[in-house]
Amino acid sequence: MKQLFLILLVGLFSFCFFSVRASAHCEIPCGIYDDEMRINMINEHIATIEKSMDQIMKIEKEKQHHANQLVRWIMNKERHADEIQEIVAQYFMTQRIKFDTKHYEKKLGLLHQILVYSMKCKQTTNFEYPEKLRRLVSEFHALYVK
């Protein structure tokens, strides 16, 4: 029984720490794109970042705050900011924004700003950054669908 438990524990450990992360989209290119879904996903990540920031600030104000919950919310905020960066870099910048198309430089500039403000969301709990992200995504979306 102990051996079975040990085997299961080692298997779980191996799965958690050595599994390969799947990317958001292929680079074949497969020709299957859902730009609206990606924009919606980015907006959901922004909302989650805001909720994480709110929870972090609430926990920090408690007299006896729980460090484990604080760390979980911080990690959650970081993960969702990473997801935004992944969608922007791997999906839009490398696959969807074509050189010499209409508004190429403006689209690239907006995507770069989204990357920067996603990074800023990781660094602080300043609600100005997710709000700025939301405005940038909206501006990019309006320009992108033209």
C-alpha positions as CSV (number, residue, x, y, z in Angstrom):
1,M,0.0,0.0,0.0
2,K,2.9,2.4,0.8
3,Q,4.5,1.6,-2.5
4,L,1.3,2.4,-4.4
5,F,1.0,5.7,-2.5
6,L,4.6,6.6,-3.2
7,I,4.2,5.7,-6.9
8,L,1.1,7.9,-7.1
9,L,2.8,10.7,-5.3
10,V,5.8,10.6,-7.6
11,G,3.5,10.5,-10.6
12,L,1.6,13.5,-9.4
13,F,4.8,15.4,-8.7
14,S,6.1,14.6,-12.2
15,F,2.9,15.6,-13.9
16,C,2.8,18.9,-12.0
17,F,6.4,19.9,-12.4
18,F,7.5,18.4,-15.7
19,S,4.4,18.7,-17.9
20,V,4.7,20.8,-21.0
21,R,2.5,23.9,-21.3
22,A,0.4,24.1,-24.4
23,S,0.5,27.3,-26.4
24,A,-2.6,29.3,-27.1
25,H,-2.6,28.8,-30.9
26,C,-0.5,26.9,-33.4
27,E,2.1,28.5,-35.7
28,I,1.6,26.2,-38.7
29,P,-0.5,28.3,-39.7
30,C,-3.7,26.4,-39.5
31,G,-6.0,29.2,-40.7
32,I,-8.4,28.8,-37.8
33,Y,-8.6,32.2,-36.0
34,D,-11.1,33.6,-33.6
35,D,-10.0,37.2,-33.0
36,E,-13.1,38.2,-31.1
37,M,-12.6,35.3,-28.7
38,R,-9.0,36.5,-28.1
39,I,-10.2,40.0,-27.3
40,N,-12.8,38.7,-25.0
41,M,-10.2,36.5,-23.3
42,I,-7.9,39.5,-22.7
43,N,-10.8,41.4,-21.2
44,E,-11.6,38.5,-18.9
45,H,-7.9,38.4,-17.8
46,I,-8.1,42.1,-17.1
47,A,-11.2,41.6,-14.9
48,T,-9.4,38.8,-13.0
49,I,-6.4,41.0,-12.5
50,E,-8.6,43.7,-11.0
51,K,-10.3,41.2,-8.7
52,S,-6.9,39.8,-7.6
53,M,-5.7,43.4,-6.9
54,D,-8.8,44.0,-4.8
55,Q,-8.3,40.8,-2.8
56,I,-4.6,41.5,-2.3
57,M,-5.4,44.9,-0.9
58,K,-8.2,43.5,1.4
59,I,-5.9,40.9,2.8
60,E,-3.1,43.4,3.4
61,K,-5.4,45.5,5.4
62,E,-6.4,42.7,7.8
63,K,-4.7,42.8,11.2
64,Q,-3.8,39.1,10.9
65,H,-3.6,38.4,7.2
66,H,-3.2,35.0,5.8
67,A,0.1,34.8,3.9
68,N,-1.0,31.8,1.9
69,Q,-4.1,33.5,0.5
70,L,-2.1,36.6,-0.2
71,V,0.4,34.6,-2.2
72,R,-2.3,32.8,-4.1
73,W,-3.9,36.1,-5.2
74,I,-0.5,37.5,-6.2
75,M,0.2,34.4,-8.3
76,N,-3.2,34.6,-9.8
77,K,-2.7,38.3,-10.8
78,E,0.7,37.4,-12.3
79,R,-0.6,34.4,-14.3
80,H,-3.4,36.4,-15.9
81,A,-1.0,39.2,-16.8
82,D,1.2,36.5,-18.4
83,E,-1.8,35.2,-20.3
84,I,-2.5,38.7,-21.8
85,Q,1.2,38.9,-22.8
86,E,1.0,35.5,-24.4
87,I,-2.1,36.3,-26.5
88,V,-0.7,39.6,-27.6
89,A,2.8,38.3,-28.5
90,Q,2.1,34.8,-29.8
91,Y,-1.3,35.4,-31.4
92,F,-1.7,39.0,-32.6
93,M,2.0,40.2,-33.0
94,T,3.3,37.0,-34.7
95,Q,0.3,35.7,-36.5
96,R,-2.4,38.3,-37.1
97,I,-0.7,41.7,-37.7
98,K,0.8,41.7,-41.1
99,F,3.6,44.0,-42.3
100,D,2.6,46.7,-44.7
101,T,-1.1,46.6,-43.8
102,K,-3.3,49.5,-42.9
103,H,-2.4,51.0,-39.6
104,Y,0.5,48.5,-39.0
105,E,2.6,50.9,-36.9
106,K,-0.4,52.0,-34.8
107,K,-1.5,48.4,-34.1
108,L,2.0,47.4,-33.2
109,G,2.3,50.4,-30.9
110,L,-1.0,49.6,-29.1
111,L,0.0,45.9,-28.7
112,H,3.4,47.0,-27.3
113,Q,1.6,49.2,-24.8
114,I,-0.7,46.3,-23.8
115,L,2.4,44.3,-23.1
116,V,3.9,47.1,-21.0
117,Y,0.8,47.7,-18.9
118,S,0.4,43.9,-18.4
119,M,3.9,44.0,-16.9
120,K,2.9,47.0,-14.7
121,C,-0.1,45.0,-13.4
122,K,2.3,42.4,-12.2
123,Q,4.5,45.0,-10.4
124,T,1.8,46.7,-8.3
125,T,-1.8,46.8,-7.2
126,N,-2.5,50.1,-8.9
127,F,-6.0,50.0,-10.4
128,E,-4.9,52.6,-13.0
129,Y,-3.0,49.9,-14.9
130,P,-5.9,47.4,-15.6
131,E,-8.1,50.4,-16.5
132,K,-5.4,51.6,-19.0
133,L,-5.2,48.1,-20.3
134,R,-8.9,48.0,-20.9
135,R,-8.8,51.3,-22.9
136,L,-5.8,50.1,-24.9
137,V,-7.5,46.8,-25.8
138,S,-10.7,48.7,-26.8
139,E,-8.6,51.1,-29.0
140,F,-6.7,48.2,-30.6
141,H,-9.9,46.2,-31.2
142,A,-11.6,49.2,-32.9
143,L,-8.5,49.7,-35.1
144,Y,-8.1,46.0,-35.8
145,V,-11.6,45.4,-37.1
146,K,-11.5,48.3,-39.5
